[in-house]
Amino acid sequence: MNFFESQDRVRKNTFQLALLFALAVISLIVMTNLLVMVVFGYINSEQLQDGGTLLQQMDWQTFAAVSIGVGVVVLAGSMYKIMALSAGGKVVAEALGGQLIPQNTDDLKQRKLLNVVEEMAIASGTPPPPVYLLADELGINAFAAGFSPRDAVIGVTRGTIDHLSREQLQGVIAHEFSHIFNGDMRLNIRLIGVLNGILILGIAGYYMLYATSFSRRGRSNGKGAGGILALAIGLMVIGYVGTFFGGLIKAAVSRQREYLADASAVQFTRNPDGIAGALKRIGGLEFGSKLENPAAQEASHAFFAQGVTGFMQGLAATHPPLAKRILRIDPQWDGKFDKSDKIDSPEEGGLGQEEEVGKKDDMTRKQLAKKMATVVTGVAITDVANAIDQIGNPQPETIDHARSLISELPIAIKQAAREPYGARAVIYSLVLDSGQVVRGRQLTHLQASADPDVFVLTQKLLPELDGLDIKFRLPLIDIAIPALKQLSLDQYRAFRDNLIVLIEMDSQIDLLEWSLQKILFNHLDGQFFKRVHTTARYSHLGQLKQETELILSVLAYAGQQNKSDIEAAFSAAVETLEINELQLTAKNATQLSALDRALQELEKLNPLAKQQLLKACAASIVRDQKIAPVEIELLRAFADALGCPMPPIVLSPQPVTGSSGQLIDRKKA
């Protein structure tokens, strides 16, 4: 099952969740009506003594009123929680007591964790998600939370980095990345909101009981006060029943997805010992994977392993038993858990150990770079043709490639990109013009408008960044994004404004500049400004013919020079689609504002239609058996805008010698 099929499956699981939620609400409505009927019978006991029945205490009007009331309370509780979680995964992480690990941390164990996350992210074609450290020192557990890769975070317990080797840690992180790309995170966060609504009646009963204990007086009506007390206790009981239903819903939604994430982690790392070893370590620890935080209960379905214990956990467990998970990964397992304390040395993967990325295969940084440099253009073409199938499901070779890219980056640039001041300087440097006249004006603007320290650092980094191979552009942007997310709102506004001014200063924009700006703002604007999460509205590309024509036309113009080649590239893309009468958009109509609007609409396609569009783009690129850097960067920018992060594609070394890509006049845009 690939990324797009998984995303489509999650959409169907959302309907399953809605059905289970509806059944739970109906059960709560029935129980609440029975409770009200009993309470009314108690208050009106004289009528019962005169031969009345409990059923006579209720009529359809009362039943409807109670039902509507329960429905409104439950829905309001769910919507409130979902809105509270709309900021993304960081809300879940902070509720669990997580502390953000800074990108430039000098703690060796934290550095190892960030290195692993960075490798996985670059290999997956997405910026490294912020990583939060939970204070639980004994249990081994982790989670991924958010609505999409753009607002995802990863959280791990202190026990995870204390008790796991790098290999085991890599298996756990690969498991969490599977949840990110398979759409499980969005389902998990919706589940938290839904279950809050189911539990709200019990919470209401608790507060009613609390208020009643202070309001009762001797002169109060005995039966009235007793009825309120009975209603409060009854609602609390219903709340416990809601907890039971919530557990069953979690179990129904979560268990099978854990098996799939385990399998994806093995496929990603090609190392079953990693994730199997982590599970064996959990089984060998006295505290296992348990979390002590009170908020762990509502997010228990999002954890790597069973995070809470309690009554009926066998029936409502959110995760399969450890033994079953291990046997699926390692059928030869002898049934013994790992109770040893042997883990990596403190330095492995830590600060200052940049060449550790090649240690697993006894490969030095130079050997790793040499291995990846042997890739020829023909392999790159194959990579482009198959790149769409690797979205959300990158192959182990992409980890090697990501390690190579990260390790080959100059250490000064890499360290700068990992902290907020340096990240701004790196991005500014990437968009500075190669011509001295325009660059002079750009630097003058930065000196007047940017933070003084950032301006000084920009000048310092320029010599190294000027000679940097173009293949490092996207990984460097990805590395810088987590640090840029740590800016204050005012700092981000200033950075954003400065970047736009620098790009527009020559009165024209090339497509590489547009790609950089699109990827950056796509990931950062949602952090600082309110993001509206899109939902699938279109099921077929034929519903968005004009937008599809524009995307394919821009890509054809970017990769080809003469008219016949442009038309051939466009036709190669159209042949992969089941749409009639698509026409090449005129070159003077390929404006940036129209391109942005087209991508906004295309993001609303269902996952399988997005797959068709991206495969058409790949067909356009490989038609002439030549690959230009601007084509790859455009393809990845398109994929990123559609919410489909694409793994890096290997290209032959190509140093930056000036502006690249088709130029678009700003006046026309």
C-alpha positions in Angstrom: 0.0 0.0 0.0 1.6 3.3 -1.1 1.3 6.8 0.3 -1.7 7.8 -1.8 -3.6 4.5 -1.1 -2.8 4.9 2.6 -4.2 8.5 2.5 -7.3 7.3 0.8 -7.7 4.5 3.3 -7.5 7.0 6.1 -10.3 8.9 4.5 -12.4 5.7 4.6 -11.3 5.1 8.2 -12.6 8.6 9.0 -16.1 7.4 7.9 -15.6 4.3 10.1 -14.7 6.6 13.0 -17.8 8.7 12.3 -20.0 5.6 12.4 -18.5 4.4 15.7 -18.9 7.8 17.1 -22.5 7.9 16.1 -23.2 4.6 17.6 -21.6 5.7 20.9 -23.6 8.9 20.9 -26.8 6.9 20.3 -25.9 4.7 23.3 -25.3 7.7 25.5 -28.6 9.3 24.4 -30.5 6.1 25.3 -28.7 5.8 28.7 -29.3 9.4 29.5 -33.0 9.2 28.7 -33.2 6.1 31.0 -31.4 8.1 33.7 -33.8 11.0 33.3 -36.8 8.7 33.4 -35.5 7.1 36.7 -34.9 10.5 38.2 -38.3 11.8 37.3 -39.8 8.7 38.7 -38.0 9.3 42.0 -39.1 12.9 42.1 -42.7 12.0 41.2 -42.9 8.8 43.3 -46.5 9.7 44.4 -47.7 9.1 40.8 -45.9 5.7 40.8 -47.7 4.8 44.0 -51.0 5.6 42.4 -50.4 3.0 39.7 -48.2 4.9 37.2 -45.2 3.5 35.5 -41.7 4.8 34.8 -42.5 5.0 31.1 -45.3 7.4 31.8 -42.7 9.8 33.3 -41.4 10.3 29.7 -43.1 11.6 26.6 -41.7 12.1 23.1 -41.2 15.8 23.7 -39.0 15.1 26.7 -37.2 12.3 24.9 -36.4 14.6 22.0 -35.3 17.4 24.3 -32.9 15.1 26.2 -31.6 13.6 23.0 -30.9 17.0 21.4 -29.3 18.2 24.6 -27.0 15.2 24.8 -26.1 15.5 21.1 -25.3 19.2 21.5 -23.2 18.7 24.6 -21.2 15.8 23.0 -20.7 17.6 19.7 -19.7 20.9 21.4 -17.2 19.0 23.5 -15.7 17.4 20.4 -15.6 20.6 18.4 -14.0 22.5 21.3 -11.2 19.9 21.6 -10.6 19.7 17.8 -10.4 23.5 17.7 -8.0 23.5 20.6 -5.8 21.0 18.6 -6.0 23.0 15.4 -2.5 24.5 15.9 -1.1 21.0 15.2 1.0 18.5 17.0 2.8 20.9 19.3 -0.4 21.2 21.3 -0.4 17.5 22.0 3.3 17.5 22.8 3.0 20.4 25.3 -0.1 18.8 26.9 2.0 15.7 27.6 4.7 17.9 29.2 7.1 17.8 26.3 9.9 20.3 26.0 11.2 21.3 22.5 14.7 20.1 21.8 16.6 23.0 20.2 18.3 22.2 16.9 21.7 23.4 18.2 21.6 21.3 21.4 24.9 20.2 22.8 23.4 17.2 24.7 24.9 14.1 23.1 21.8 11.9 23.4 19.5 14.6 22.2 21.9 15.3 19.3 21.8 11.7 18.3 18.0 11.8 18.3 17.9 14.9 16.2 20.5 13.4 13.8 18.3 10.3 13.3 15.1 12.5 12.8 17.0 14.7 10.3 18.2 11.8 8.2 14.7 10.3 8.1 13.2 13.6 7.1 15.7 14.5 4.4 15.3 11.0 3.0 11.5 11.5 3.0 11.7 14.9 1.3 10.3 16.9 4.2 11.7 19.3 6.8 12.7 17.6 10.1 9.6 17.9 12.4 10.2 19.6 15.8 11.2 17.0 18.4 9.8 17.2 22.0 11.4 15.4 24.9 9.0 14.0 27.6 10.2 13.8 31.1 9.4 10.1 31.7 12.8 8.6 32.4 11.8 5.0 32.8 9.4 4.1 30.0 10.3 3.8 26.3 7.7 5.4 24.1 7.3 7.9 21.3 4.5 9.5 19.2 3.9 11.6 16.1 1.1 14.2 16.2 -0.3 16.7 13.8 -2.7 17.2 10.9 0.0 16.9 8.1 3.7 16.7 7.7 3.7 20.5 7.7 2.6 20.8 11.4 3.8 17.4 12.6 5.9 16.9 15.7 7.7 13.9 17.1 7.8 13.3 20.9 10.0 10.8 22.7 10.4 10.0 26.4 13.7 10.5 28.2 13.7 6.7 28.7 13.8 6.2 24.9 17.1 8.0 24.3 18.5 6.6 27.6 17.7 2.9 26.8 17.9 2.5 23.0 20.8 2.2 20.7 21.0 4.3 17.6 19.8 1.4 15.5 16.8 0.8 17.7 16.1 4.6 17.9 16.1 4.7 14.1 13.5 1.9 14.0 11.2 3.8 16.4 11.6 7.0 14.4 10.9 5.2 11.1 7.7 3.8 12.7 6.6 7.4 13.6 7.4 8.7 10.2 5.1 6.0 8.8 2.3 7.4 10.9 3.1 10.9 9.6 3.0 9.9 5.9 0.1 7.4 6.1 -2.3 10.0 7.4 -2.6 8.2 10.8 -1.7 11.4 12.7 -4.7 13.3 11.4 -7.0 10.4 12.3 -5.4 10.3 15.8 -5.9 13.9 16.5 -9.5 13.8 15.3 -9.9 10.8 17.6 -8.7 12.8 20.6 -11.4 15.4 19.8 -14.2 12.9 19.2 -13.5 11.0 22.5 -13.5 14.3 24.5 -17.1 14.7 23.4 -18.0 11.2 24.5 -16.5 11.8 27.9 -18.0 15.3 28.4 -21.2 13.9 30.1 -19.1 12.3 32.8 -17.3 15.6 33.3 -20.6 17.4 33.5 -21.8 14.9 36.1 -18.7 15.5 38.2 -19.1 19.2 38.3 -22.8 18.9 39.0 -22.0 16.6 42.0 -19.4 19.1 43.2 -21.8 22.0 43.0 -24.6 20.0 44.7 -22.4 19.2 47.7 -22.1 23.0 48.4 -25.6 24.1 47.6 -27.6 21.6 49.7 -29.2 23.2 52.7 -31.5 21.9 55.3 -34.4 23.9 53.9 -33.9 22.6 50.4 -36.5 20.3 48.9 -35.3 16.8 49.8 -36.6 15.0 46.7 -35.4 17.8 44.3 -31.9 17.9 45.8 -31.8 14.1 45.9 -32.9 13.9 42.2 -30.1 16.3 41.2 -27.6 14.2 43.2 -28.9 11.0 41.5 -28.6 12.7 38.1 -25.0 13.8 38.8 -24.0 10.3 39.9 -25.8 8.8 36.9 -24.0 11.1 34.5 -20.7 10.1 36.0 -21.6 6.5 35.5 -22.5 7.3 31.9 -19.1 9.0 31.6 -17.4 5.8 32.6 -19.4 4.0 30.0 -18.3 6.6 27.5 -14.7 5.9 28.5 -15.3 2.2 27.8 -16.7 3.1 24.4 -13.8 5.4 23.8 -11.4 2.6 24.5 -13.2 0.3 22.1 -13.1 2.9 19.3 -9.4 3.5 19.9 -8.7 -0.2 19.7 -10.8 -0.6 16.5 -9.0 2.3 14.8 -5.4 1.8 16.1 -4.3 -1.8 16.3 -4.0 -2.8 12.7 -2.2 0.5 11.9 0.5 -0.4 14.3 1.3 -3.5 12.4 1.4 -1.5 9.2 3.7 1.1 10.7 6.1 -1.6 12.0 6.3 -3.1 8.5 6.9 0.3 7.0 9.7 1.0 9.4 11.4 -2.3 8.4 11.0 -1.4 4.7 12.3 2.1 5.3 15.4 1.1 7.2 15.9 -2.4 5.8 16.8 -3.4 9.3 14.3 -5.5 11.2 16.6 -5.6 14.2 16.1 -1.9 14.8 12.4 -1.8 15.6 12.3 -5.4 16.9 15.2 -4.6 19.2 13.3 -1.6 20.5 10.2 -3.7 21.2 12.4 -6.3 23.0 13.9 -3.6 25.1 10.4 -2.4 26.1 9.5 -6.0 27.1 12.7 -6.3 29.2 12.2 -3.1 31.2 10.3 -3.2 34.4 8.5 0.0 33.5 8.1 -1.0 29.8 6.4 1.7 27.8 4.2 3.2 30.5 3.9 7.0 30.8 3.1 8.7 34.1 1.6 11.9 32.7 -2.2 12.2 33.4 -2.8 13.4 29.9 -1.4 10.2 28.4 -4.8 8.5 28.5 -6.4 10.7 25.9 -3.4 10.3 23.5 -2.7 6.7 24.2 -3.6 5.5 20.7 -0.9 7.8 19.2 2.0 6.2 21.1 4.7 3.8 19.7 3.7 1.2 22.3 0.9 0.8 25.0 1.4 3.9 27.2 -1.3 3.3 29.8 -2.5 0.4 31.8 -5.8 -0.2 33.6 -9.1 -2.0 33.7 -10.2 -3.7 30.5 -6.9 -3.0 28.7 -6.9 -6.4 27.2 -10.2 -5.7 25.4 -9.6 -2.0 24.7 -5.8 -2.0 24.2 -4.7 0.5 21.6 -1.7 -1.6 20.6 -1.2 -5.3 19.8 0.7 -7.4 22.3 4.5 -6.9 22.2 5.1 -10.6 21.5 2.8 -10.5 18.4 4.5 -7.4 17.0 8.0 -8.8 17.5 7.1 -12.2 15.9 5.7 -10.4 12.8 9.0 -8.7 12.4 11.3 -11.5 13.6 9.6 -14.9 13.1 12.7 -16.6 14.6 12.5 -14.8 17.9 13.1 -17.1 20.9 10.6 -15.3 23.1 13.2 -13.7 25.4 13.0 -9.9 26.0 16.2 -7.8 26.2 17.0 -7.0 29.8 20.6 -5.9 29.1 21.8 -2.3 29.6 24.1 -2.3 26.6 23.5 0.8 24.4 25.7 3.1 22.3 28.6 5.0 23.7 27.5 8.6 24.6 29.4 10.0 21.7 27.8 7.9 19.0 25.5 10.2 17.0 26.3 13.1 19.3 27.6 16.6 18.9 30.6 17.0 16.7 30.3 13.5 15.3 29.2 14.5 11.8 30.8 11.5 10.2 28.8 9.1 12.3 26.2 8.9 9.6 28.4 6.4 7.8 29.4 4.2 10.8 26.8 1.6 10.4 28.2 0.4 7.2 31.8 1.0 8.2 31.8 3.8 5.7 33.6 7.1 6.1 32.0 10.3 4.9 34.2 10.4 1.8 33.4 6.8 1.0 29.7 7.4 1.3 30.0 10.5 -1.0 32.0 8.5 -3.5 29.4 5.7 -3.5 26.6 8.2 -4.2 28.6 10.0 -6.8 28.7 6.9 -9.0 25.1 7.3 -9.8 24.7 8.0 -13.5 22.1 10.0 -15.3 20.3 6.9 -16.4 19.7 5.9 -12.7 18.5 9.4 -12.0 16.0 9.1 -14.8 14.7 5.9 -13.2 14.5 7.6 -9.9 12.3 10.4 -11.3 10.1 7.8 -13.0 9.7 5.9 -9.7 9.8 8.9 -7.4 6.1 9.3 -7.1 5.8 5.7 -5.8 8.4 6.5 -3.2 6.4 9.4 -1.7 5.8 8.5 1.9 7.5 5.2 1.3 11.2 6.0 0.6 13.6 3.1 -0.1 16.6 2.4 2.1 18.9 3.8 -0.6 17.4 7.2 0.0 18.7 7.1 3.6 22.2 6.6 2.3 21.6 9.5 -0.1 20.3 11.7 2.7 23.3 10.8 4.8 25.6 11.7 2.0 23.9 15.0 1.4 24.0 15.9 5.1 27.6 14.7 5.6 28.9 16.6 2.5 27.5 19.9 3.6 30.2 22.1 5.1 29.9 22.0 8.9 29.8 25.8 9.2 26.7 26.0 6.9 25.1 23.0 8.6 25.5 24.4 12.1 24.3 27.8 11.0 21.1 26.3 9.4 20.2 24.6 12.7 19.8 27.8 14.7 17.4 30.8 14.1 20.0 33.4 13.3 22.0 31.2 11.0 19.0 29.8 9.3 17.9 33.2 8.2 21.4 34.0 6.9 21.5 30.8 4.9 18.1 31.4 3.2 19.0 35.0 2.5 22.3 33.8 0.9 20.5 31.3 -1.3 18.4 34.0 -3.0 21.1 36.6 -3.5 21.7 37.4 -7.2 25.0 36.4 -8.9 25.3 39.8 -10.5 27.2 42.3 -8.4 24.9 45.2 -9.2 21.7 43.5 -8.0 23.5 41.7 -5.1 24.9 45.1 -3.9 21.3 46.5 -3.7 20.1 43.3 -2.0 22.9 43.5 0.7 22.1 47.2 1.2 18.5 46.3 1.9 19.5 43.6 4.3 21.9 45.9 6.1 19.1 48.4 6.7 16.2 45.9 7.4 17.6 42.7 8.7 18.9 41.9 12.2 22.5 43.2 12.3 23.9 39.9 13.5 22.0 38.0 10.7 23.4 40.5 8.2 27.0 39.9 9.4 26.5 36.1 9.3 25.0 36.3 5.8 28.2 38.0 4.6 30.3 35.5 6.3 28.5 32.5 4.8 28.3 33.9 1.3 31.7 32.5 -0.1 30.8 28.9 0.9 27.2 29.1 -0.3 28.1 30.7 -3.6 30.0 27.6 -4.6 27.6 25.1 -3.2 26.2 22.4 -5.6 22.6 22.9 -6.4 21.7 19.4 -5.1 22.1 20.8 -1.6 19.5 23.6 -2.0 16.4 21.6 -0.9 18.1 19.6 1.9 19.5 22.9 3.2 16.1 24.5 3.1 14.6 21.5 4.9 17.3 21.6 7.6 16.7 25.4 8.2 12.9 25.2 8.5 12.8 23.8 12.1 15.1 26.6 13.3 13.0 29.2 11.5 9.9 27.9 13.3 11.5 29.1 16.5 11.4 32.7 15.5 9.0 35.1 17.1 6.1 36.4 15.1 7.7 39.8 14.6 11.0 38.1 13.6 9.2 35.9 11.1 7.3 38.8 9.6 10.5 40.7 9.1 12.3 37.6 7.6 9.4 37.0 5.3 9.2 40.6 4.0 13.0 40.7 3.5 12.9 37.5 1.5 10.2 38.7 -0.8 12.1 42.0 -1.4 15.3 40.2 -2.2 13.6 37.9 -4.7 11.7 40.7 -6.4 14.6 43.2 -6.5 15.7 42.3 -10.0 12.1 42.8 -11.3 11.9 39.2 -12.4 11.8 35.8 -10.7 13.2 32.4 -11.8 11.4 29.2 -11.0 14.1 28.1 -8.5 13.4 31.2 -6.5 9.7 30.6 -6.7 10.2 27.0 -5.6 12.3 28.1 -2.6 9.7 30.7 -1.6 6.8 28.3 -2.1 8.4 25.5 0.1 9.4 27.9 2.8 6.1 29.7 3.2 4.2 26.4 2.8 5.7 25.1 6.0 6.2 28.3 7.9 3.0 30.3 7.4 1.0 27.7 9.1 3.3 28.0 12.2 2.8 31.7 12.6 -0.6 32.4 10.9 -3.9 30.5 11.2 -3.9 27.7 8.7 -7.2 26.3 7.2 -6.8 22.6 6.9 -7.9 21.5 3.4 -10.2 18.6 2.8 -10.6 16.6 -0.5 -13.3 18.2 -2.6 -12.4 16.9 -6.1 -12.2 13.3 -7.0 -10.9 13.6 -10.6 -8.5 15.9 -12.4 -11.1 16.6 -15.1 -12.8 18.8 -12.5 -9.7 21.0 -12.5 -8.7 21.0 -16.2 -7.5 24.6 -16.3 -5.3 24.2 -13.2 -3.9 20.9 -14.5 -3.0 22.5 -17.9 -1.2 25.3 -16.1 0.9 23.0 -13.9 2.0 20.7 -16.8 2.6 23.7 -19.1 4.9 25.4 -16.5 6.9 22.2 -16.1 7.2 21.8 -19.9 8.4 25.3 -20.4 10.9 25.0 -17.6 12.7 21.9 -19.0 12.6 22.6 -22.7 13.8 25.4 -25.0 12.3 24.9 -28.4 8.6 24.7 -29.3 8.5 21.1 -30.5 10.2 19.8 -27.3 7.9 21.8 -25.1 4.8 20.4 -26.9 6.3 16.9 -26.7 6.9 17.2 -23.0 3.4 18.4 -22.4 1.9 15.6 -24.6 3.9 13.0 -22.7 2.3 14.2 -19.5 -1.2 14.3 -20.9 -0.9 10.7 -22.3 -0.7 9.4 -18.7 -4.0 11.1 -17.8 -7.6 10.2 -18.7 -8.6 13.7 -19.6 -9.6 14.8 -23.1 -8.7 18.1 -24.8 -6.0 19.4 -22.5 -4.2 22.4 -24.1 -0.7 23.8 -23.6 -1.1 27.1 -21.8 0.5 30.1 -23.6 3.8 31.1 -22.1 2.7 34.6 -21.3 -0.2 33.2 -19.3 2.0 31.2 -16.9 2.0 33.8 -14.2 3.0 33.1 -10.7 -0.2 34.4 -9.2 -2.1 31.9 -11.4 0.3 29.1 -10.5 -0.3 29.8 -6.8 -4.1 29.7 -7.2 -3.9 26.5 -9.3 -1.9 24.7 -6.6 -4.4 25.9 -3.9 -7.2 24.2 -5.8 -5.2 21.1 -6.7 -4.4 20.5 -3.0 -8.1 19.8 -2.6 -7.9 16.7 -4.9 -8.3 13.3 -3.3 -5.1 11.4 -2.8 -5.4 9.1 -5.8 -6.0 12.0 -8.2 -2.9 13.8 -6.8 -0.9 10.7 -7.6 -2.1 10.8 -11.2 -1.0 14.5 -11.5 2.5 13.9 -10.1 3.0 10.9 -12.3 2.1 13.1 -15.3 4.7 15.6 -14.1 7.3 12.9 -13.9 6.5 11.7 -17.4 7.0 15.2 -18.7 10.5 15.4 -17.1 11.8 12.1 -18.3 10.5 12.3 -21.9 13.8 13.6 -23.3 16.0 11.5 -21.1 17.6 14.6 -19.6 16.9 16.1 -16.2 17.5 19.7 -15.3 17.8 20.8 -11.7 14.9 23.3 -12.1 12.6 20.4 -13.2 13.4 18.4 -10.1 13.0 21.4 -7.8 9.7 22.4 -9.5 8.4 18.8 -9.2 9.3 18.7 -5.5 7.7 22.1 -4.9 4.5 21.0 -6.6 4.5 17.8 -4.6 5.1 19.7 -1.4 2.3 22.2 -2.1 -0.1 19.2 -2.7 0.9 17.8 0.7 2.9 14.9 -0.8 6.6 15.3 0.3 8.9 13.7 -2.3 12.2 12.0 -1.4 15.4 13.6 -2.9 16.4 12.5 -6.4 20.1 11.8 -7.2 21.6 14.1 -9.8 25.1 14.5 -11.2 27.0 17.3 -9.5 26.0 20.7 -10.9 27.6 23.8 -9.3 25.6 27.0 -9.3 26.9 29.3 -12.0 24.1 31.9 -12.0 20.4 32.2 -12.1 18.6 28.9 -13.0 15.3 28.2 -14.5 12.8 30.0 -16.6 12.5 33.7 -15.8 9.0 35.2 -15.3 8.6 38.9 -15.4 7.2 40.3 -12.2 5.1 42.8 -14.0 3.3 40.0 -15.9 2.8 38.2 -12.6 
